[in-house]
Amino acid sequence: VLDGLRHLEYRGYDSAGLAVLDRAGELQVRREVGKLANLSRLVDEAPVEGQIAIGHTRWATHGPPTQFNAHPHVSGGGLLAVVQNGIVENYHALRERLIGEGYVFTSDTDTEVIAHLVHLYYQNGSHGDLVDATRRALGDLRGPSAVVVVCRDHPDKLVAARLGNAGGVAVGYGEGEMLIASDIPALAPHTRRIAYLDDRQMAVLTANGADYFTLDGEPLVKDASRLEWDADAVDRGEFHHFMQKEIFEQGRSLTDTLRGRLDFVGGQVRLDSLNLSAEQVRTLEKITIVACGTSYFAGLVGKFLVERLARLPVEVDYASEFRYRQPIVNPQQLVLAITQSGETVDTLAALEEARRRGARTAAIVNATGSQAARVCDGIIAMQAGPEIGVASTKAFTASVVDLCLFALYMAQARGAVDETARRELLDALVRLPGQVGELLAEARQGDHYARLAARFGEFSNFLYLGRGIHYPIALEGALKLKEISYIHAEGYPAGEMKHGPIALIDGQTPTLVIAPRDSIYEKMVSQVEQVRARGGAVLAVAHAEDAQMRQLADAILPIPVTHELLTPVLSVIPLQILAYEVALHRGADVDQPRNLAKSVTVE
Ligand code: M6R
C-alpha cells in the first residue's frame, strides 16, 4: 500500500495514512502529516502485518492537514475504516444527524461522516451486510465521492464505490491478489488487467476476483481491459524528476501521437475512434472546446488550427465557466474536451452539461480508461504515455498535434483546404518529432538553460508575450513558471501591451517574447525594442539562426524552423525547460509543487 501511495504522490497531498487488518483481526491505523516518508517512518517504528489494507494521501478540503484529519477514518471503535476521494456537500447536515445518533467525531473531515454512516447502517437496517451498508450510506451523500471500506467482520473483502465525478476508481487483477487504486501508476507495477468503475457503481473485491453492482444493487458484468503502458513508464529512470523525464520524452510521444493516423498515399488523416463521419462533420456549425489549465491553452492553439484549416468557428471555454453559464449549445455543435487525466471534475461536468443540451461530445484524452474517455461519443487518444509530473508538458504538445490532426480531419471532410497546403502541413508534421528530438538533445548537452536560470531566477515577476498562435504559448509558458517556481508570471497578447501591461516594465521585470520569423515577426521586433527602451531584459524564443533577434534580445531560447501552424509545439519546449531549471535553481519541489494536485477531482 505504501508503494502504491508512492506512485500516486504526484497527485498532490499534505498527509497520508493506512489501515491494515492485522493477523489478530484488529484494524491497525497509522496516519501522519506531510510527506509519505513520515508515514513510512511511523510504520517502521510500529510495524503491522496483514493480508488486506487500504491507504490514502489526503489533500485537505475540510479541516487542516493534521494527523486527526488524515485518512483512513474509523468508526464503531475500530470496526471499519474508510478512505475517500471527493467532497460530501451535505456534510454539515449529516454530521448533525450522526451526532444526534450518538457518534463522536474525532476529525474535521467530511470523510468521517461516511465512516459513521456506513457503521450506522451496518448495525441498523443492513444487519451486518457491509455491501448493503456502504450502498445505503452512499445513498445519503450529495457531491462526488469515491470510497473504499474495510471491516473487521469481513477480513476477506474490500468494498469500493464511485458516486459522481470523484476521480478514477480502477480495479487491478493480480496473481492471487486484487488491487484497487484511484490511478493507474499505483497498479501498473502489479498488473496489466484493469477494470474501471463508472458513476454509481461498486466493486466487492476478494483475493480471487471482484463482483460488480450498481448503487441500486443490480449485478454488473465488467471486463478488465489490458493496460498498454509499460511498468517502467511510471518510473523516473535516469532523470531527476518526472517533469524532466516527460519533457525529454516529447520526441517519442509525438511519434506515437502521429503513428497510424496519417495516410500518405491518399494524403488523408484517419481518426477512427473519433466516431465522426465526414457526413456528420459537414452538419457541424460550430465547435466548442472545453478544458482547464494547460489543456485549455492547448485548446486556444486548437482554435487557430481548426478555424484556419477547416474554416469552422471555434469557441474555447474554461470548463469551470462553461458548466455554470447556461451555455448555448445545440445538436449541430461538437463539444470537444481536452484532458490529460480524463478525470478533471470541471471538464467532466462541462461534458455532461453539453450532452444534456443535446450536443455531440468528444475528448482528446491521455488516460483512455478515464471517465472522459468513457462518456464521450468519440475520442482521440493522446498516446503521450503516463504523465506523472504535476506540471503538464508532454500532454500539451501531444494535444496540440492531436488538434492539428483534428483540424485536418475536419478540413478534409469539408473540402476546406487545398491539396498543396495539406501536403505541406503533413510533411511538416512528419518531420516534427525529429525536430523536437534535436531541440531536446541540444538543450541537454549544454548548460544554456541552467545559466539562464542562474541569471534570471531571482526575479519576482515575469511578463510573457506572444501574438496570434503564439499567444497561448505565452500563457502556457507563464503557467509553467508560476506553478513550479512560484514566480509571478503573466502571459499577455503582445498587441495588448500598450493598453496597460507596459506600465509594468522596468529593470526588475524580465519579458519573455515568442518571436519566430513569421508573418508577425516585425511586430514582435518592435515590442522588444519598446521593452528594451524601458530598461527591461528580454528573453526571446526565436529561430536559432535569427541574427537580428540575437542582437536585440538579452538571451535567445532557440527553436528550429517548421510550418507556422506547428511552431507552438516547438516554442513551448524551451519554456518548459526554462521553468524546470528556474525551479531547480530556487530549490523548489518540481514534481510536487505546493498546493497543487495532478488531477483536480474536487471543485
Ligand atoms: O488532466 P487535465 O488535462 O484535465 O488537467 C487540467 C489541468 O488541471 C492541468 O493542465 C493543470 O493546469 C496542470 N498543472 C498544468 O501544468
Boltz pocket constraint, residues with backbone or C-beta under 6 A from the ligand:
constraints:
  - pocket:
      binder: B
      contacts: [[A, 292], [A, 293], [A, 294], [A, 295], [A, 338], [A, 339], [A, 340], [A, 341], [A, 342], [A, 343], [A, 344], [A, 347], [A, 390], [A, 391], [A, 392], [A, 393], [A, 483], [A, 596], [A, 597], [A, 598], [A, 599], [A, 600]]
      max_distance: 6.0
